[in-house]
Amino acid sequence: MFDSAAQAAARFAGEEPGNVYARFTNPSVQMFEQRLATLEGTQACLATASGMAAITTTCMALLNASDHLVASKALFGATVQLFTSILSRFGIETTFVDGTALSAWKEAIRPNTRLFYVETPSNPLTEITDIQALSDLAHQHGILNVVDNCFCSPALQKPIEFGADLIIHSATKYLDGQGRILGGAICGPHDLLKEKIQPVLRTTGPTLSAFNAWVAFKGLETLGIRMQAQSENALEVAQWLEAHPKVQRVYYPGLQSHPQYTLALKQQKTGGAIVSFEVCGNEATQRANAWKVIDSTQLFSITANLGDTRSTITHPATTTHGRVPAQARQDAGIQQSLIRLAVGLESPHDLIADLEVGLENHLTPITTNLTPITTISETRLSQLRQSGWHAELIHSQLFFGYSRLNGFFEPVRALTTAFPGKFWIFRVPELNGYWAQLGACTALGFTPGTCPQFRKHFLKIQTFGSHILFYFFHGLNFFRPLGELFFNRVLQLHEFRSTQCA
Ligand SMILES: Cc1ncc(COP(=O)(O)O)c(C=O)c1O
């Protein structure tokens, strides 16, 4: 309400500061905007009704007919739809590229390219793009780099520090953090936001409601602590999944097996709380297997949303990415076997137990084939060295203690002499994750069924990609015969082959 007609006129004319009309001025919305801008380290922020409203408004404000944008192929499904089915109707063309290949972005640039658009980590495969490198490339060509920071939130990643121009949020996700509201935001420099984007928002009206703004800014108060705790839980779940026999592949930036692990740690504080994984299965059974695992969970909520403190589980191929044409989905690597988890604040042990039900009870086991050897020869050792194996000492006390007792048995001595260091890592190019572990256990004479118990008490085996790390933590008396058995046999792991589960 205005005090007078004159005041109303002055407010509308922008001559007097103050609230005008809730589509474009509201104190709760402004408070959310100020707080999010502070967290992102940007000069300004504009709140929107949803994440999609933020993306659409940005594109409408910054692109004209016959402009061009380059986007990563690894995007949320509705964003792909916006670019391919809606912006295209207004004469705006999009080229999709491999988001991780800077050269692909470079090649896609045209004289009329105005924007780069990237999600990092991407939904749902957690692909990481080098924000700084992409921003530098964009700026060399007068292009704006727009980064969707939904998966990390400013608690884990601040794209502005890596040169991004605009940062997009779905406040529906981690900013609220409890699945209560729809909301979105655009963060960036004052002039771009106030002069270019705000007039479009004001006129077209995808405004954040005052109530949702209040919920979202209360959510921001716990953002840091939630993101930290949820990331820790996610890492534990991801590590467990990676070692599971019926899991084909895990996508989590906090795992060393993630292709951009080092980059992720450079621009993110943690791996985040989204973990995606593929269950085993052949072409005919992949979807059914994924659905069985999803339907067997009780703790996870089956939903398309993410970012809640309650863990959620999603089948991207038939939900969030269901409208993406099959070929484009395939190109983006989203298989029917893929499940996306947004890990919440529950105990990771409970979450693991919940996932185990479906994986254990509903998917048919895998067969194995291992050919052990009895000794390692010098020739074999040099072959291994040439093909990239290396071994180092991890637990110096154990290994030094061992050597004090009796000297290393032959294969260990040969390997440690060849590759001195702090811990043991073997690279087995043909194996990955669970297969490496299963191979190691089988080499020691344990069946896949008894191996987990065995591992719990005597031996920790971690795998990242095709690297296996062995860490023995039991007494030397036990270790010695076991170690001999192990090292004598495990070196033939490359003979080990996996078969698919049904
Ligand atoms: C990465 C990403 N960006 C944007 C959006 C869109 O957000 P909203 O659902 O709030 O419109 C989503 C939604 O899942 C998302 O995952």
Ligand as a Chemical Component Dictionary entry (heavy atoms), coordinates in Angstrom:
data_LIG
# 
_chem_comp.id                   LIG 
_chem_comp.type                 NON-POLYMER 
_chem_comp.pdbx_formal_charge   0 
_chem_comp.three_letter_code    LIG 
# 
loop_
_chem_comp_atom.comp_id 
_chem_comp_atom.atom_id 
_chem_comp_atom.alt_atom_id 
_chem_comp_atom.type_symbol 
_chem_comp_atom.charge 
_chem_comp_atom.model_Cartn_x 
_chem_comp_atom.model_Cartn_y 
_chem_comp_atom.model_Cartn_z 
_chem_comp_atom.pdbx_ordinal 
LIG C1 C1 C 0 20.785 -29.514 -12.317 1  
LIG C2 C2 C 0 19.388 -28.984 -12.321 2  
LIG N1 N1 N 0 19.147 -27.762 -12.807 3  
LIG C3 C3 C 0 17.895 -27.259 -12.845 4  
LIG C4 C4 C 0 16.823 -27.979 -12.416 5  
LIG C5 C5 C 0 15.452 -27.406 -12.497 6  
LIG O1 O1 O 0 15.005 -27.005 -11.242 7  
LIG P1 P1 P 0 13.451 -26.873 -10.858 8  
LIG O2 O2 O 0 12.901 -28.247 -10.742 9  
LIG O3 O3 O 0 13.485 -26.125 -9.562  10 
LIG O4 O4 O 0 12.794 -26.111 -11.934 11 
LIG C6 C6 C 0 17.030 -29.259 -11.889 12 
LIG C7 C7 C 0 15.898 -30.056 -11.411 13 
LIG O5 O5 O 0 16.033 -31.218 -11.085 14 
LIG C8 C8 C 0 18.342 -29.776 -11.850 15 
LIG O6 O6 O 0 18.603 -31.001 -11.384 16 
# 
loop_
_chem_comp_bond.comp_id 
_chem_comp_bond.atom_id_1 
_chem_comp_bond.atom_id_2 
_chem_comp_bond.value_order 
_chem_comp_bond.pdbx_ordinal 
LIG C1 C2 SING 1  
LIG C2 N1 SING 2  
LIG C2 C8 DOUB 3  
LIG N1 C3 DOUB 4  
LIG C3 C4 SING 5  
LIG C4 C5 SING 6  
LIG C4 C6 DOUB 7  
LIG C5 O1 SING 8  
LIG O1 P1 SING 9  
LIG P1 O2 DOUB 10 
LIG P1 O3 SING 11 
LIG P1 O4 SING 12 
LIG C6 C7 SING 13 
LIG C6 C8 SING 14 
LIG C7 O5 DOUB 15 
LIG C8 O6 SING 16 
# 
